[in-house]
C-alpha cells in the first residue's frame, strides 16, 4: 500500500522534473484534458513542493509569445500547456514566430481520452471527448516543430522531458511539441530521478585553423568588407566581439530586420538597417546569423565579391526554396567563431585606413529615412524620436510594426545588447505578449512595446493586458496608428504600382478607423489609456504614460500617425 501511495501521476512527475530542470514558468490555458495537471498543481501547492510558476493566459497567442520573449532573454525553454487540438490551433502565428525566431520552448497538449468504459482514471465522460479526438493532432504544428512526440507510458515522462529540453536547446534552437492522452497523464509512476547532466544540448563548434585563417586573410585583403546580420545579438558577447573585430580590421556592419541589438547603433561603422544597402558595392560580404541578407530580385553582389556565411542555421532547412550565394558556408557558433577571429586580428592590419574611409563615405551616402512634417499630424519618425527620449539603460524595446522595420531602429540607434527584440518571424501579434515574458525575465527593466495598430489587434490585447495586470508585469505600449493595416497596401503597390487599387484607393485594409484601441487594455487589464492626435501633446503624454508603468500599471498610448511612405519598405 505504501508503494502505491508513493506513485504519482505522470503530470505530477513532469511538473516536479521540470522544476528540478530549472524551468521557471508554465504559460497555460487549461481545458478538459488537464485534470491531472490541475490536481497536481493543487497537490504541489498544498505540500510546498517546487513547481514552475503557473501563468494562466486567456489566449494561447499570449502563452507561447510570452514564453518566446522569456527565452529570447534567458535562452531557456519554458512550458506552454494548451488544450488538445483547439488550443493547439489557437497558438496560431506564435508557432511560426518561435520556429523562425529559433527560440526554445516546450509545448504540451493533451489528447482526448481513448477509453470510454469508465474503468480508468481520465476516461471519457464528456461529449467533447468524442468531437475533439483528432487522428493526427501533431500535424497542426509539426512543420514548425523541431520534434513532436506522443507520451505513451507514464514511466517515460522524465526521459521524454529531458529529450525535449535537449532538442529545443540545441542550436538552431526551436519549439517542440509533446502530446498525451488524458489517461496517460493520470497514469501513476515513480517519481523521476533522471539528471539532465546526461542529456546535454549538442553544441556547435567553430572553424578550423585553416578556415579562420582564410576568412581573416580575405577580410584584410578586402577594400570594402561588410557584415550583414539579423540575430547574432542573441549572444551579447558576440556583439562585443563584432565591435572589437570591426574596430581592429575596419569592417562595416549592416543590420537587416534585426531580431536583437546586434551592433551598437551609434557606432561609426554601423551602415544602417536598410536591406540591399552596399551589396553591389562590397567586395567581401560576411553573413552572420541572417535569413535574408538581401532581396535577390532587387540587388546582387558583384561577381568578384568574396561571400562567406556563418550561421547556426546556414541552410534554413525549415524553409522551402531558399538560396543566397556564398563560396564558404559554415554551420558554427558565431560567438565562438568571432572569438577565433578576434584572437587572430591584429591592431591596424594592412588596408585598414582605406576600409575606414570607405565606411565613412558609405555612411555619408546613406539617406536617412525621413517623413514630411505637415500640419499637426505626427510622423512615425517624430513619434520614434519622442520615444527615444524615454530610453535609459533600463529600457528594453519590443518592436512589431512591419512598415517601420527600417525607420524605428534607425531613429532609436540603440547601443546595448539586450535592449531590442523583434520576433524574427512574421506572425503578427507577438509584441504585446512577448513583453510579459521579457518583463518576467528582466523584472527591473522598463519594457516599451512599439507596435502597429494591426499588430496590436492581432495580439489579442484583451488577453495580453489581463495577464500583465494579473501577474504584475507592467509595460508601456505605443501604437503607431496609421488608420489600418498598411502592409498589404504596400505589397500591392510593389506589384501593381499603377493598378486599379491605387487609382481608386481600394485596398480593403482599414481596420482601425474609429477604434479606441487603448480602451481594450483598460477594460481587460486596468491599463491607463492615452490618445494623442497632435504633436504638441506627444512628449508630455509619453512621459506621463511611462510614469504610470513605473508606478506599477501598464499604459497604452494610441498615437495617430501619418501613413508610411512606400520607400521605407524593403
N, C-alpha and C positions, 0 to 999 in steps of 0.2 A: 504493500500500500504506500509506503514512504517513497518508493521508487517512482510510482505512478504520480504522486503529488509533486515530485521534483521535475516532472516533464512540463514543458512549456509549449505554447502554440508556436507554429512556425513564424507567425507575425511578431510575437513577443521576442523570439530568438533573433529575428532580423533586426529589430529595433535595438536590442541590447548589443548586438555585434556592431551595428552602425555607430552607436555611442562610443564603444571602445576603439573603433577605427578612426575617430576624430571627426565624424560627420556632425555638424552643429545644428542643422535645420531640416525640418520636413515641411515643405510647402505643399499644401493639400486642399482639395475639395472632395470631401468624403461622400460615399454613396453606399448602396445596399450590399456591395461586395466587400465592405470594410469592417464588419462586426468584430473580426479577430483583431484588427488593428485598434479599433476604438476600445475594446475591452483591455487590450494590452496597455494602451495609454493610461487607462484608469488604474490598472494594477500597478504599473510602474510609478505613477504619481503617488499612490497610496503608500507604497513601500519605500519611496525615496530612491528608487533605482535610477541611475542615469539614463536619460533618453534624449535624443535630439529635440530641440525646441520646436514645437508644433505651431505652424503659422497657417491659419485657416484662410483660404483665398476664395472669394465668391466666384472667381472665374479662373480657368486654367491658364489663360494667357498671362495672368498675374503670377501664377505659381512658377512656371518654367522661366519666365523672363526675370523674376526676382532671383531665382537660382542662378541664372545666367549672369546677372550683374554681380552677384556674390563671387562666382567663380572667376570672373574677369579680374577681380582684385586679389583673390587668395589663391587661385589655381586649384582649389579643392572642390570636388563634386559634392552636391547636396542631394537629398532625396526629394523627388516630386511624386506625390501619391495621387493618382487620378482614378476615376470611376469607369471601369470597363471600356466599351467601345465609344460611348458618348463623351466621356471625359477625355479620352484619347483624341477624339475628333476636335474637342474644344481647345486643345493645345494649339491648333491652327498654325499660324506663321511662326510661333515661337520655336517650333521644332526645326524649321528651316534655319532660323537665326542661330540656334545652338550648334547646328551642324556646320553652317558656313562660318560662324564665328569661332569654331573649334574650341568650345568650352566643355569641360567635363560636367556631366550631370547624370543622375540615375533616376530614370522614370519607372515607376512601378504602377502597374494597373491590375486590377482584379479581372477575373473571368467569371461568367455566370456559373453557378453550380452545375455539375453534370449529373448528380444523383437526384432522384425525386421520390425515393421510398420512405424518407423520413427517419431512417435509422442511422444517419451520420450527422455529426455536428456541422452545420453550414449547408445542409441540403436545401433543395428548392422549396421555398414556402411563400413566394410572392409571384404574381403573374409576370412581372418584368424579367424574371429569371429565364423565361422562355423567349421573350422577344429580344433580349439583349445577348443571346447566345450566338455569337458571330464565329463562323468557322475559322477564319484566318485574321484575327483581330490585329496581329502584329503587322500585317501588310498595310495598315493605315499609315504607319510611320517608318516602316523598315528601310525605305530608300535613304532616310536621313540618319539612321542609327548605325553606330559602329558595331553593335551586337544586339541581337534580340534572342531572348530565351524564355521558355516556359518552365517555371518551377514545378516539378512533378512529384517530388518526395520531400516531406518536411525536413528530414535529416540532412539534406544537402543545402539548406538555405544559407549557411555561413560560407560554404565554398562558392556558391553562386554569387553571393555579395562580394566576396573577395575578388573573384574574377571580374565582376562588374566594375569595381573600383580600379583594378589593374588595367582593364581595357580602356576605360574612359579617361584615365590619366596618362596613358601612353601617347606620345606625340605621333601624328596630329591628334590632339585630344578631341573628345566629342561625347555626345549623349549615348546612353544605352537604354534598352527597354526590356523590362522583366515583367512577365505576367504569371498569374497563378489562380487556379480556381478557388472558390470560397472554401471548399472542404480542405484543400491543401493548406491554406493559411491557418485554418483551425486545427490541423493535424498536430499531434503532440510529438515533441522530440527533446532530446537532451540539450542543455544549454551549450552553445558553441564556444569552443576554446581556441579556435584557429587563430593564428597570428598572421598579420599582414606582412611580417618580415620575410615570409617565404612566398609572397605574392607581390613582388615589387613591380612597378611600372617599367616597361622597357624604355631605355633611354637612347637617344640618337647620339652618334659620335660626331667627330669633326673631320676636317680634311686631312689627308696625308701630308707629309712634309713636302713632297713634290708638288701636290696640288695647291697648297697655300703659297708656296714659293712662286708658282706660275701666276697666281692671282696677284700677288704683291708686285711682281715684275711688270705685269700688264698695267697695273694702276700707276706705277711711277713712270712708265713709258707713255702713258696717255697724256693728251693735251687738254681734253675736255671730258673727264670722267664724271659720272653721275650715278648716284644710288637712287633707286625707286623702291619705296616700301609702304606697307599698309598696317602690318600688325607685329612688327619687330618689338614694339614697346610693351608687349605683354610681359616681357622680362625687363624690368627697369635697368638692370645692369647693362643690358645690351645697348640702351640709349646712351649711357655714359661712354661705352666703348666706341660707339659710332662717332660721337663727338670727338673723342681722342684721335681716332683714325682720320676723320675729316680735317682736323686741325693740322695733324702732322704731315699728311700727304697732300692735302688740298683737293678735296672731293666735294662736289655739290650734292645736296640731298633734296629729293622731291617726295612729298607725302601725297598719296592718292587715296581718296576715300578712307582716311585713317580710322582704324578701329580703336587705336590707342594714341597717346602722345609719343611719337617715335623719334622726334628730333626737335630740339628747342626752337620754337617759332621765331625767337628773336636773334638766333644765331646768324652770323654773317654769311654762312654757307648754305642757309636754307633757301631753296629755289622755289618755294611756294607749294600750293596744294592743287594746282591745275593739271589734270591728266593731259598727256600728249606734249607737255612743255619740254622743249630742248631734245626730244627723242631723235629728231632728224639731225641734230647738231652734235650730240655727244659722240665721241669716238670710242668710249667704253661705257657700257651700262651694266651696273651690278644690281640685279634684282634680289632683294632681301625680304622674304616673307611678304609676298604680294600675290594677289589673284589676277588682277587685270592691270598690268603696268601701263598700257596704252590701248587705244582703240585702233585696231588693225586697219579698219576701213578709212580712217582719217589720217593716220601717220604711221610711218615705218622707219626703223633705224637705218642709218646709212649702210651701204653694202660692205664697207670695210670695218664697221664697228665690232669691237670685241664684246660679246654678250655672255655674262655669267648669271646663273640663277641658283641661289642658295635658299632653301626653304624647308620648313618642317613638312610641307606637303607640296613638293615641286611639280608633280604630275596631275594633281587635282583629280584623283580617281573617283571622287564622289560627284563630279560633274559629268555632263555629256561631252559634246565636242568642245575641246579646249586646246589651244596651242599658241605659244609665243616663242619665237626662235631664240636659241641660245647654243653656243658652242660647248659650254660646260654647264651641266645640271647636277646639283648635289642635294640629296636629302640629308640634312645635317642640322644640328643645333646651332642656330645663328649666333647665339651668345658665345658658345664655345669657339666657333669659327672666328668671331671678332676678337676673342682673347688671343687666338693664334696670330691674327693679323697685327694686333696691337703690339705683341711681343716682337714681331719682325720689323715693324715700321720704324724707321729712323727719323730723327728730327730733321726737317728741311731736306728731304731727299731730292735727287735731280728733278728739275722741271717744276718744282712746287710754285715758284713765283708766277710762272705763266699760267698755271692752273688757277691760282688765286685770282689772277687778273681776269680770266675768263668767267669765273663765278661772279665776280663783282659786276662785270659787264652784263652778264645774263640777268642778274637781279635788277640792274637799271632798265633793262629792256622788258622786264615783266610788267605788264599793265595790271595795276590793282583792280579788283572788282569794285565798281562804284555804282551808286544809284543816284539818280537825279532827285534833288530835294525840292519838291514842288508844294507850295502852299503849306498847309498844316499836316498833310499826310506824312506818316512816318515811313521811312525806307527801312528795309531789312538791315542794311548796313548801319544806319543810325541806331536801330534797336540793339544790334550786337555791340556797337561801341558803348552804349549805355550799360549793357550787361557787363562788359569788360571792366567798367569802373567798380563793379562789385567784387571782382576777383581778388582773392587773397591767397596766401599759402595753404589755407584750409579748403579752398574751393575745388570741387570736382564737377566738371561739366559733362552732362549726358546729352548727346546730340542725336536728334532724329527729325530732320527736315530736308527731304530729298532735294528740293530745288535750291537749297542753301548749302549744298555739300562742299562747295569751294569757298563761298562767301564767309561763312561763320568761322571756320578755322583760320582763314586769312585775317579776319578782323581781330580775333582774340589773340592769336600768336602765343599760345600757352607754352611754358618753358619747363614744367616739372613733370617727370614721369608719374603716371597715375592720376593726372589732373584732367584727363579727357577720355571718354569712352563712346563708341558707337557700336552697334550690334555686330557689324561685319557681315550682315545678311540683308535681305530685302523684305522681311516680314514686318510690315509696319504695325505700330502699336507697342513696340518693345520699350521705348524710352521711359515713360512714366512708371512702368512696372519694374524696370531694372533699377530705378532709383532706390527702391525698397531694399533690394539685396545689397546694393553698394553702401547704403546707409548702415545696414547691419554689419557689413564688413569693415566700414570706416566710420564708427559712430561719432567721432569728433569732427568729421568733415562737414562742410556746407555744400550740399548737393543741389545743383541747378540744372533742371531739365529744359533744354531748348528744343521745342517741338513745333511742327506744323499743325495747323488745325485738323487736317485729315489724320495725321498720326495720333493726335490726342484722342480723337473719337475712336479710332481703331484699337486703342489701348484699353478699352472698356473702363473709362475713368471712374464709374461707379464702384467698380471692384478695386482699382488701384488705390484710390484715396480712402476707401473704407479700411483697407489693410494698413495703409500708412498711419491712419488715426488709431486703429485698434492696437497696433504694435509699436507705436511711438517712434516712427521713422520719418519725421517731417522733412520735406524738401520744397524747394521753390520751383514752380513751373512757369515758364514764359512761353506763351503761344504766339507763334508768327502767323497771324490770322489774315490770309490774303483772300478770304471770301470763298474758298473752295479748294479742292484737291487739284493743284495745278500740274502735277507731274504728268498725267495723261495728256493734258493740253499741249505741253511742250514736246512730248513724244510724238504726238500727231503732227505738230508743226515741223518736227525734224524729218518726217517722211513726206508730208504734203504741205510744204511751206506756202503754197498759193491755192490750196484747195477750198472746197465749199465750207468746211468747218471754220476756216479762218475768215473767209469773206462774210459769213453770216454770224460769226462768233457763237457757234453752236457746238459746244464741246461736252455738254452733259456732265460737268464736274463741280458745279456749285452746290456744295453740301452744307455750307455753314452759314448761309445768309440768314441773319436774324437770330441765330442761336446764341444762347447765353452759356458758353462753354464752362466758364468758371463756376457757375451756379451748380453744375453737376457735382463738382468736387465738394462744394459747400454742403450740399444736401446729403451726400453719401458719406463724407469723411470729415465734416466740420472744418474744411479748409477755408481760409479767408479769400473771398473772390475780389478781384480788381478788374477794371476795364479801362483801357487807355485808347483814345482816338486822336489826340493831338500831342505834338512833341513837347509842348510846354509842361505837360503833366507827367511825362515819361520817367525822368530820373527820380523825381521825388516818390512816385508810385513804386518804382522798383526798390528804392531804399526802404520804404515802409513795409513792403512785402517781405523783404529779406529779414527785417526785424521780427516780423511775425514768426518766421521759421526759427530764428534764434531763440524766440520765446517758447518754442515747442509745438507749433502748429504748422501744417502745410499751408502754402499760399499759391494761388494761381493768378497770373497776370495775363489777361487776354488783350493782346495789342493788335489793333487794326493796322496793317502794313500794306504798302504798295505790292502789286504783283511783281514777281521776279522776272527779270529780263531773260530771254532765251539764251543770251550769250553766256550766262552764268553756268548753264548746264554743260555736261560733258558730251 
